[in-house]
Amino acid sequence: MIMKTTMLKPAEVQSKWWIIDGEDLVVGRLAAKLAPILMGKHRPDYTPHVLCGDFVIVTNAEKVKFTGMKWEDKTYDRYTGYPGGRRVVTASTLRDKAPEKILELAVRRMLPKNKLASRMLKRLKVYAGTDHPHQAQQPEPLKIDL
C-alpha cells in the first residue's frame, strides 16, 4: 500500500467566510484562534506554501478587552524612518483612534513571517461596529470557546 501526501494547488482551494462577534473577547485569545484559521491549519488539506486559509470577519472590534492593566501599560511602537522618529502609542489611545488596529496587529504578529503573511492578513476583515459590507458572501457564524 502506497501512502501519498496530498499537496493543494492554488486553484483547488475552496475558501469559506466566517463571522465573529468580538464583544467582550480578550484580544490575545481571539487572535490566537483567528491566526490558524487565516493560515488554514484547521483544514485537513493544509499546505504550508499555499494560501489555503479562510476569510474571517470580526465585528464589534471596539468592544474587545485586555486583561490586567494593559489598556494603560501596553504600547505600540512605530518608526517614521527619520532620526528621533519613534512614535509610541498606548492601547487606550489606539482604541480611541482606530479600534480595528489593535486586533489586526495582534493577529499579524501570530502569522508566519513569510511572503504569504500579508496575503493572509488581507483575508481578515475587522470592523468597529456591527455592520459590514460582506453580506453577499454569506458568512457563517464561528463559535469560539474561550
Rosetta constraint file for C-alpha pairs under 8 A:
AtomPair CA 6 CA 45 HARMONIC 7.12 0.50
AtomPair CA 7 CA 45 HARMONIC 7.34 0.50
AtomPair CA 7 CA 46 HARMONIC 7.94 0.50
AtomPair CA 7 CA 47 HARMONIC 6.00 0.50
AtomPair CA 8 CA 12 HARMONIC 6.30 0.50
AtomPair CA 8 CA 13 HARMONIC 7.00 0.50
AtomPair CA 8 CA 45 HARMONIC 6.92 0.50
AtomPair CA 8 CA 46 HARMONIC 7.56 0.50
AtomPair CA 8 CA 47 HARMONIC 6.10 0.50
AtomPair CA 8 CA 50 HARMONIC 7.00 0.50
AtomPair CA 9 CA 13 HARMONIC 6.97 0.50
AtomPair CA 9 CA 50 HARMONIC 6.95 0.50
AtomPair CA 10 CA 50 HARMONIC 6.19 0.50
AtomPair CA 10 CA 51 HARMONIC 6.97 0.50
AtomPair CA 10 CA 52 HARMONIC 7.57 0.50
AtomPair CA 13 CA 52 HARMONIC 5.85 0.50
AtomPair CA 14 CA 52 HARMONIC 7.69 0.50
AtomPair CA 15 CA 52 HARMONIC 7.02 0.50
AtomPair CA 15 CA 53 HARMONIC 6.57 0.50
AtomPair CA 15 CA 54 HARMONIC 4.91 0.50
AtomPair CA 15 CA 55 HARMONIC 6.94 0.50
AtomPair CA 16 CA 54 HARMONIC 5.15 0.50
AtomPair CA 16 CA 55 HARMONIC 6.15 0.50
AtomPair CA 16 CA 139 HARMONIC 7.55 0.50
AtomPair CA 17 CA 54 HARMONIC 6.11 0.50
AtomPair CA 17 CA 55 HARMONIC 4.74 0.50
AtomPair CA 17 CA 56 HARMONIC 5.87 0.50
AtomPair CA 17 CA 57 HARMONIC 7.54 0.50
AtomPair CA 17 CA 137 HARMONIC 6.81 0.50
AtomPair CA 17 CA 138 HARMONIC 7.12 0.50
AtomPair CA 17 CA 139 HARMONIC 4.60 0.50
AtomPair CA 17 CA 140 HARMONIC 6.34 0.50
AtomPair CA 18 CA 54 HARMONIC 7.51 0.50
AtomPair CA 18 CA 55 HARMONIC 6.20 0.50
AtomPair CA 18 CA 56 HARMONIC 4.82 0.50
AtomPair CA 18 CA 57 HARMONIC 6.08 0.50
AtomPair CA 18 CA 139 HARMONIC 4.84 0.50
AtomPair CA 18 CA 140 HARMONIC 4.86 0.50
AtomPair CA 18 CA 141 HARMONIC 5.69 0.50
AtomPair CA 18 CA 142 HARMONIC 5.77 0.50
AtomPair CA 19 CA 56 HARMONIC 5.79 0.50
AtomPair CA 19 CA 57 HARMONIC 4.59 0.50
AtomPair CA 19 CA 58 HARMONIC 5.91 0.50
AtomPair CA 19 CA 59 HARMONIC 7.63 0.50
AtomPair CA 19 CA 139 HARMONIC 5.72 0.50
AtomPair CA 19 CA 140 HARMONIC 5.90 0.50
AtomPair CA 19 CA 141 HARMONIC 4.85 0.50
AtomPair CA 19 CA 142 HARMONIC 5.85 0.50
AtomPair CA 20 CA 56 HARMONIC 7.49 0.50
AtomPair CA 20 CA 57 HARMONIC 6.16 0.50
AtomPair CA 20 CA 58 HARMONIC 4.88 0.50
AtomPair CA 20 CA 59 HARMONIC 6.37 0.50
AtomPair CA 20 CA 141 HARMONIC 6.10 0.50
AtomPair CA 20 CA 142 HARMONIC 5.72 0.50
AtomPair CA 20 CA 143 HARMONIC 7.54 0.50
AtomPair CA 21 CA 58 HARMONIC 5.86 0.50
AtomPair CA 21 CA 59 HARMONIC 5.06 0.50
AtomPair CA 21 CA 60 HARMONIC 6.10 0.50
AtomPair CA 22 CA 30 HARMONIC 8.00 0.50
AtomPair CA 22 CA 58 HARMONIC 6.12 0.50
AtomPair CA 22 CA 59 HARMONIC 5.77 0.50
AtomPair CA 22 CA 60 HARMONIC 5.26 0.50
AtomPair CA 22 CA 61 HARMONIC 5.64 0.50
AtomPair CA 22 CA 63 HARMONIC 6.73 0.50
AtomPair CA 22 CA 64 HARMONIC 5.81 0.50
AtomPair CA 23 CA 59 HARMONIC 7.86 0.50
AtomPair CA 23 CA 60 HARMONIC 5.58 0.50
AtomPair CA 23 CA 61 HARMONIC 6.97 0.50
AtomPair CA 23 CA 62 HARMONIC 7.85 0.50
AtomPair CA 23 CA 63 HARMONIC 4.87 0.50
AtomPair CA 23 CA 64 HARMONIC 5.40 0.50
AtomPair CA 24 CA 63 HARMONIC 5.98 0.50
AtomPair CA 24 CA 64 HARMONIC 5.12 0.50
AtomPair CA 24 CA 65 HARMONIC 5.98 0.50
AtomPair CA 25 CA 29 HARMONIC 7.66 0.50
AtomPair CA 25 CA 30 HARMONIC 6.57 0.50
AtomPair CA 25 CA 63 HARMONIC 7.89 0.50
AtomPair CA 25 CA 64 HARMONIC 5.20 0.50
AtomPair CA 25 CA 65 HARMONIC 6.03 0.50
AtomPair CA 25 CA 146 HARMONIC 7.93 0.50
AtomPair CA 26 CA 30 HARMONIC 6.07 0.50
AtomPair CA 26 CA 64 HARMONIC 6.01 0.50
AtomPair CA 26 CA 65 HARMONIC 4.97 0.50
AtomPair CA 26 CA 66 HARMONIC 5.48 0.50
AtomPair CA 26 CA 67 HARMONIC 7.08 0.50
AtomPair CA 27 CA 31 HARMONIC 6.07 0.50
AtomPair CA 27 CA 64 HARMONIC 6.20 0.50
AtomPair CA 27 CA 65 HARMONIC 6.12 0.50
AtomPair CA 27 CA 66 HARMONIC 6.12 0.50
AtomPair CA 27 CA 102 HARMONIC 7.88 0.50
AtomPair CA 27 CA 103 HARMONIC 6.33 0.50
AtomPair CA 27 CA 106 HARMONIC 7.30 0.50
AtomPair CA 28 CA 32 HARMONIC 6.08 0.50
AtomPair CA 28 CA 66 HARMONIC 7.95 0.50
AtomPair CA 28 CA 106 HARMONIC 6.63 0.50
AtomPair CA 29 CA 33 HARMONIC 6.51 0.50
AtomPair CA 29 CA 146 HARMONIC 7.08 0.50
AtomPair CA 30 CA 34 HARMONIC 6.26 0.50
AtomPair CA 30 CA 146 HARMONIC 7.87 0.50
AtomPair CA 31 CA 35 HARMONIC 6.05 0.50
AtomPair CA 31 CA 103 HARMONIC 6.86 0.50
AtomPair CA 31 CA 106 HARMONIC 6.00 0.50
AtomPair CA 31 CA 107 HARMONIC 4.93 0.50
AtomPair CA 31 CA 110 HARMONIC 7.52 0.50
AtomPair CA 32 CA 36 HARMONIC 7.35 0.50
AtomPair CA 32 CA 107 HARMONIC 7.21 0.50
AtomPair CA 32 CA 110 HARMONIC 7.10 0.50
AtomPair CA 33 CA 37 HARMONIC 7.05 0.50
AtomPair CA 33 CA 144 HARMONIC 7.66 0.50
AtomPair CA 34 CA 38 HARMONIC 6.30 0.50
AtomPair CA 34 CA 56 HARMONIC 7.64 0.50
AtomPair CA 34 CA 107 HARMONIC 6.99 0.50
AtomPair CA 35 CA 39 HARMONIC 6.23 0.50
AtomPair CA 35 CA 107 HARMONIC 5.87 0.50
AtomPair CA 35 CA 108 HARMONIC 7.98 0.50
AtomPair CA 35 CA 110 HARMONIC 6.17 0.50
AtomPair CA 35 CA 111 HARMONIC 5.96 0.50
AtomPair CA 36 CA 40 HARMONIC 5.90 0.50
AtomPair CA 36 CA 41 HARMONIC 5.16 0.50
AtomPair CA 36 CA 42 HARMONIC 6.50 0.50
AtomPair CA 36 CA 53 HARMONIC 7.95 0.50
AtomPair CA 37 CA 41 HARMONIC 6.21 0.50
AtomPair CA 37 CA 42 HARMONIC 5.98 0.50
AtomPair CA 37 CA 53 HARMONIC 5.79 0.50
AtomPair CA 37 CA 54 HARMONIC 6.09 0.50
AtomPair CA 37 CA 56 HARMONIC 7.95 0.50
AtomPair CA 38 CA 52 HARMONIC 7.96 0.50
AtomPair CA 38 CA 53 HARMONIC 4.49 0.50
AtomPair CA 38 CA 54 HARMONIC 5.45 0.50
AtomPair CA 38 CA 55 HARMONIC 6.70 0.50
AtomPair CA 38 CA 56 HARMONIC 7.39 0.50
AtomPair CA 38 CA 120 HARMONIC 5.73 0.50
AtomPair CA 38 CA 121 HARMONIC 7.37 0.50
AtomPair CA 38 CA 123 HARMONIC 6.97 0.50
AtomPair CA 38 CA 124 HARMONIC 7.40 0.50
AtomPair CA 39 CA 51 HARMONIC 7.08 0.50
AtomPair CA 39 CA 52 HARMONIC 6.64 0.50
AtomPair CA 39 CA 53 HARMONIC 4.69 0.50
AtomPair CA 39 CA 54 HARMONIC 7.68 0.50
AtomPair CA 39 CA 111 HARMONIC 7.43 0.50
AtomPair CA 39 CA 120 HARMONIC 6.59 0.50
AtomPair CA 40 CA 46 HARMONIC 5.82 0.50
AtomPair CA 40 CA 47 HARMONIC 7.92 0.50
AtomPair CA 40 CA 51 HARMONIC 7.60 0.50
AtomPair CA 40 CA 52 HARMONIC 5.19 0.50
AtomPair CA 40 CA 53 HARMONIC 3.64 0.50
AtomPair CA 40 CA 54 HARMONIC 6.55 0.50
AtomPair CA 41 CA 46 HARMONIC 5.65 0.50
AtomPair CA 41 CA 53 HARMONIC 7.41 0.50
AtomPair CA 42 CA 46 HARMONIC 7.53 0.50
AtomPair CA 46 CA 52 HARMONIC 6.73 0.50
AtomPair CA 47 CA 51 HARMONIC 7.87 0.50
AtomPair CA 47 CA 52 HARMONIC 7.03 0.50
AtomPair CA 49 CA 116 HARMONIC 7.89 0.50
AtomPair CA 50 CA 116 HARMONIC 7.98 0.50
AtomPair CA 51 CA 116 HARMONIC 6.79 0.50
AtomPair CA 51 CA 119 HARMONIC 7.73 0.50
AtomPair CA 51 CA 120 HARMONIC 7.11 0.50
AtomPair CA 53 CA 120 HARMONIC 7.26 0.50
AtomPair CA 54 CA 123 HARMONIC 7.12 0.50
AtomPair CA 55 CA 123 HARMONIC 4.79 0.50
AtomPair CA 55 CA 124 HARMONIC 6.04 0.50
AtomPair CA 55 CA 125 HARMONIC 7.73 0.50
AtomPair CA 56 CA 123 HARMONIC 6.41 0.50
AtomPair CA 56 CA 124 HARMONIC 5.06 0.50
AtomPair CA 56 CA 125 HARMONIC 6.13 0.50
AtomPair CA 57 CA 124 HARMONIC 6.15 0.50
AtomPair CA 57 CA 125 HARMONIC 4.68 0.50
AtomPair CA 57 CA 126 HARMONIC 5.88 0.50
AtomPair CA 57 CA 127 HARMONIC 7.77 0.50
AtomPair CA 58 CA 124 HARMONIC 7.74 0.50
AtomPair CA 58 CA 125 HARMONIC 6.19 0.50
AtomPair CA 58 CA 126 HARMONIC 4.76 0.50
AtomPair CA 58 CA 127 HARMONIC 6.18 0.50
AtomPair CA 59 CA 126 HARMONIC 6.15 0.50
AtomPair CA 59 CA 127 HARMONIC 4.97 0.50
AtomPair CA 59 CA 128 HARMONIC 6.10 0.50
AtomPair CA 59 CA 129 HARMONIC 5.87 0.50
AtomPair CA 59 CA 130 HARMONIC 5.24 0.50
AtomPair CA 59 CA 131 HARMONIC 7.23 0.50
AtomPair CA 59 CA 132 HARMONIC 7.53 0.50
AtomPair CA 60 CA 64 HARMONIC 7.37 0.50
AtomPair CA 60 CA 127 HARMONIC 6.35 0.50
AtomPair CA 60 CA 128 HARMONIC 4.91 0.50
AtomPair CA 60 CA 129 HARMONIC 4.69 0.50
AtomPair CA 60 CA 130 HARMONIC 5.54 0.50
AtomPair CA 61 CA 99 HARMONIC 6.04 0.50
AtomPair CA 61 CA 100 HARMONIC 5.69 0.50
AtomPair CA 61 CA 103 HARMONIC 7.37 0.50
AtomPair CA 61 CA 126 HARMONIC 6.70 0.50
AtomPair CA 61 CA 127 HARMONIC 5.90 0.50
AtomPair CA 61 CA 128 HARMONIC 4.53 0.50
AtomPair CA 61 CA 129 HARMONIC 6.87 0.50
AtomPair CA 62 CA 95 HARMONIC 6.72 0.50
AtomPair CA 62 CA 99 HARMONIC 5.05 0.50
AtomPair CA 62 CA 100 HARMONIC 7.05 0.50
AtomPair CA 62 CA 128 HARMONIC 5.14 0.50
AtomPair CA 62 CA 129 HARMONIC 7.26 0.50
AtomPair CA 66 CA 70 HARMONIC 5.95 0.50
AtomPair CA 66 CA 71 HARMONIC 6.66 0.50
AtomPair CA 69 CA 73 HARMONIC 6.06 0.50
AtomPair CA 70 CA 74 HARMONIC 4.91 0.50
AtomPair CA 70 CA 91 HARMONIC 7.20 0.50
AtomPair CA 71 CA 90 HARMONIC 7.01 0.50
AtomPair CA 71 CA 91 HARMONIC 5.03 0.50
AtomPair CA 71 CA 92 HARMONIC 5.03 0.50
AtomPair CA 72 CA 90 HARMONIC 6.19 0.50
AtomPair CA 72 CA 91 HARMONIC 6.49 0.50
AtomPair CA 72 CA 92 HARMONIC 6.31 0.50
AtomPair CA 73 CA 90 HARMONIC 6.91 0.50
AtomPair CA 73 CA 91 HARMONIC 7.65 0.50
AtomPair CA 74 CA 90 HARMONIC 5.80 0.50
AtomPair CA 74 CA 91 HARMONIC 5.73 0.50
AtomPair CA 75 CA 88 HARMONIC 6.33 0.50
AtomPair CA 75 CA 89 HARMONIC 5.49 0.50
AtomPair CA 75 CA 90 HARMONIC 4.36 0.50
AtomPair CA 75 CA 91 HARMONIC 5.94 0.50
AtomPair CA 76 CA 88 HARMONIC 5.69 0.50
AtomPair CA 76 CA 89 HARMONIC 5.25 0.50
AtomPair CA 76 CA 90 HARMONIC 6.20 0.50
AtomPair CA 76 CA 91 HARMONIC 7.10 0.50
AtomPair CA 77 CA 86 HARMONIC 6.94 0.50
AtomPair CA 77 CA 87 HARMONIC 5.73 0.50
AtomPair CA 77 CA 88 HARMONIC 4.64 0.50
AtomPair CA 77 CA 89 HARMONIC 6.59 0.50
AtomPair CA 78 CA 86 HARMONIC 5.90 0.50
AtomPair CA 78 CA 87 HARMONIC 5.33 0.50
AtomPair CA 78 CA 88 HARMONIC 6.65 0.50
AtomPair CA 79 CA 85 HARMONIC 5.55 0.50
AtomPair CA 79 CA 86 HARMONIC 4.47 0.50
AtomPair CA 79 CA 87 HARMONIC 6.02 0.50
AtomPair CA 80 CA 85 HARMONIC 5.02 0.50
AtomPair CA 80 CA 86 HARMONIC 6.40 0.50
AtomPair CA 80 CA 87 HARMONIC 7.55 0.50
AtomPair CA 81 CA 85 HARMONIC 6.25 0.50
AtomPair CA 89 CA 93 HARMONIC 6.37 0.50
AtomPair CA 89 CA 94 HARMONIC 6.55 0.50
AtomPair CA 90 CA 94 HARMONIC 6.31 0.50
AtomPair CA 91 CA 95 HARMONIC 6.07 0.50
AtomPair CA 91 CA 102 HARMONIC 7.44 0.50
AtomPair CA 92 CA 96 HARMONIC 6.43 0.50
AtomPair CA 93 CA 97 HARMONIC 6.37 0.50
AtomPair CA 94 CA 98 HARMONIC 5.61 0.50
AtomPair CA 94 CA 99 HARMONIC 6.36 0.50
AtomPair CA 94 CA 101 HARMONIC 7.41 0.50
AtomPair CA 94 CA 102 HARMONIC 7.13 0.50
AtomPair CA 95 CA 99 HARMONIC 4.22 0.50
AtomPair CA 95 CA 100 HARMONIC 7.81 0.50
AtomPair CA 95 CA 101 HARMONIC 7.90 0.50
AtomPair CA 95 CA 102 HARMONIC 7.05 0.50
AtomPair CA 98 CA 102 HARMONIC 7.69 0.50
AtomPair CA 99 CA 103 HARMONIC 7.72 0.50
AtomPair CA 99 CA 128 HARMONIC 6.24 0.50
AtomPair CA 100 CA 104 HARMONIC 6.37 0.50
AtomPair CA 100 CA 126 HARMONIC 5.64 0.50
AtomPair CA 100 CA 127 HARMONIC 6.08 0.50
AtomPair CA 100 CA 128 HARMONIC 6.01 0.50
AtomPair CA 101 CA 105 HARMONIC 5.97 0.50
AtomPair CA 102 CA 106 HARMONIC 6.37 0.50
AtomPair CA 103 CA 107 HARMONIC 6.19 0.50
AtomPair CA 103 CA 126 HARMONIC 7.74 0.50
AtomPair CA 104 CA 108 HARMONIC 5.95 0.50
AtomPair CA 104 CA 121 HARMONIC 7.87 0.50
AtomPair CA 104 CA 124 HARMONIC 7.82 0.50
AtomPair CA 104 CA 126 HARMONIC 7.44 0.50
AtomPair CA 105 CA 109 HARMONIC 6.29 0.50
AtomPair CA 106 CA 110 HARMONIC 6.75 0.50
AtomPair CA 107 CA 111 HARMONIC 6.52 0.50
AtomPair CA 107 CA 121 HARMONIC 7.89 0.50
AtomPair CA 108 CA 117 HARMONIC 7.68 0.50
AtomPair CA 108 CA 121 HARMONIC 6.63 0.50
AtomPair CA 111 CA 117 HARMONIC 6.04 0.50
AtomPair CA 112 CA 116 HARMONIC 7.85 0.50
AtomPair CA 112 CA 117 HARMONIC 5.93 0.50
AtomPair CA 113 CA 117 HARMONIC 6.28 0.50
AtomPair CA 115 CA 119 HARMONIC 7.72 0.50
AtomPair CA 116 CA 120 HARMONIC 6.13 0.50
AtomPair CA 117 CA 121 HARMONIC 6.16 0.50
AtomPair CA 118 CA 122 HARMONIC 6.38 0.50
AtomPair CA 119 CA 123 HARMONIC 6.96 0.50
AtomPair CA 120 CA 124 HARMONIC 7.32 0.50
AtomPair CA 127 CA 131 HARMONIC 7.44 0.50
AtomPair CA 127 CA 132 HARMONIC 6.80 0.50
AtomPair CA 134 CA 138 HARMONIC 7.33 0.50
AtomPair CA 134 CA 139 HARMONIC 7.63 0.50
AtomPair CA 135 CA 139 HARMONIC 7.03 0.50
